[in-house]
Amino acid sequence: MAGLDATTSVVAAAVVAVVTAAVAIVAARTRRHRREGVRAPATWTTTKGTVLSSTVQVGRRAGDALETPLVLYAYQVGNRVFQGSTVRIARGEASASRLAARYPAGTSVVVAYDPADPSNSTLER
């Protein structure tokens, strides 16, 4: 029985590591899109997706607390599955907690993506 507990712990730790890495990668891409002013043109294609998780990320900038919604979602284009975290490419006034609350885990969503680069996506245009 002790071997089963150790195996379970190792698997759980691996899952946590993979999810943490995915969150970091997606959050970095979202920050890059915001810096570069990426826009979701009306010509972007849409597909169905599913929200994987929805939280508020708290950080600091110049000593002030900064809250950012972190909504992870998955969608499929052709035979490839993608993950995204961009809810709104253009900055808005909605609070991070209200925005994250609109997308609870398990919710079906419409994802807009760039047909030239399907890894670029957003939930709101």
C-alpha positions in Angstrom: 0.0 0.0 0.0 2.9 2.4 0.7 4.1 2.0 -2.9 0.7 3.1 -4.2 0.8 6.3 -2.0 4.3 7.2 -3.3 3.2 6.6 -6.9 0.1 8.8 -6.4 2.2 11.5 -4.9 4.7 11.5 -7.8 1.8 11.6 -10.3 0.1 14.4 -8.5 3.4 16.4 -8.3 3.9 15.9 -12.1 0.4 17.1 -12.9 0.9 20.2 -10.7 4.2 20.9 -12.5 2.7 20.6 -16.0 -0.2 22.8 -15.1 2.0 25.4 -13.5 4.3 25.5 -16.6 1.3 25.8 -18.9 -0.1 28.7 -16.9 3.2 30.5 -17.0 3.6 30.0 -20.8 0.0 31.1 -21.5 0.3 34.1 -19.2 3.6 35.2 -20.9 1.9 35.0 -24.3 -1.0 37.1 -23.1 1.3 39.8 -21.7 3.2 39.8 -25.1 -0.1 40.2 -27.0 -1.1 43.1 -24.8 2.3 44.8 -25.2 2.3 44.4 -29.0 -1.3 45.6 -29.3 -2.6 42.5 -31.0 -6.1 42.9 -32.2 -8.7 40.3 -33.0 -10.0 41.3 -36.4 -13.6 40.6 -37.3 -12.2 38.3 -40.0 -10.8 35.9 -37.4 -12.5 32.5 -37.5 -14.5 31.1 -34.5 -14.7 27.7 -33.0 -16.1 26.1 -29.9 -13.9 25.8 -26.8 -14.0 24.8 -23.1 -12.8 26.8 -20.1 -10.2 24.8 -18.2 -9.7 27.1 -15.2 -10.6 30.7 -14.2 -8.7 32.6 -11.5 -7.4 36.0 -10.7 -3.6 36.4 -10.8 -2.3 38.9 -8.3 1.1 40.6 -8.9 2.9 43.8 -8.1 3.9 46.7 -10.4 5.7 49.7 -9.1 4.6 48.7 -5.5 0.9 48.6 -6.4 -1.2 45.4 -6.4 -2.1 44.4 -10.0 -5.0 41.9 -10.6 -5.2 40.1 -13.9 -7.9 37.6 -14.9 -6.3 34.2 -15.9 -8.8 32.2 -17.9 -7.3 29.1 -19.5 -9.3 27.5 -22.3 -8.8 24.8 -24.9 -10.1 24.7 -28.5 -9.5 22.6 -31.6 -8.6 23.7 -35.1 -8.4 20.9 -37.5 -6.6 18.0 -35.8 -4.7 20.3 -33.4 -5.7 21.2 -29.9 -4.7 24.7 -28.6 -4.8 26.4 -25.2 -5.3 30.1 -24.8 -5.7 32.6 -22.0 -6.6 35.8 -23.7 -10.1 36.9 -22.7 -10.0 40.4 -24.2 -7.1 41.7 -26.3 -8.1 45.3 -26.0 -7.8 46.7 -22.5 -11.1 47.3 -20.7 -12.4 48.6 -17.4 -14.0 45.3 -16.2 -12.5 44.2 -12.9 -10.4 41.0 -13.0 -12.7 39.2 -10.6 -15.8 40.0 -12.6 -14.2 39.0 -15.9 -12.9 35.7 -14.5 -16.3 35.0 -12.9 -17.9 35.2 -16.4 -15.9 32.1 -17.4 -16.2 29.4 -14.8 -14.3 26.1 -15.4 -16.2 23.7 -17.7 -18.1 26.5 -19.5 -18.5 26.2 -23.3 -17.2 29.3 -25.1 -16.8 30.7 -28.5 -13.1 31.2 -29.3 -12.0 33.6 -32.1 -8.6 32.7 -33.6 -6.3 33.9 -36.3 -6.6 31.6 -39.2 -3.0 32.4 -40.2 -1.8 31.4 -36.7 -4.4 29.5 -34.7 -2.4 29.7 -31.5 -3.5 33.4 -31.4 -6.9 33.5 -29.8 -9.4 35.4 -27.7 -12.8 35.0 -26.1 -13.9 38.6 -26.6 -13.2 40.9 -29.5 
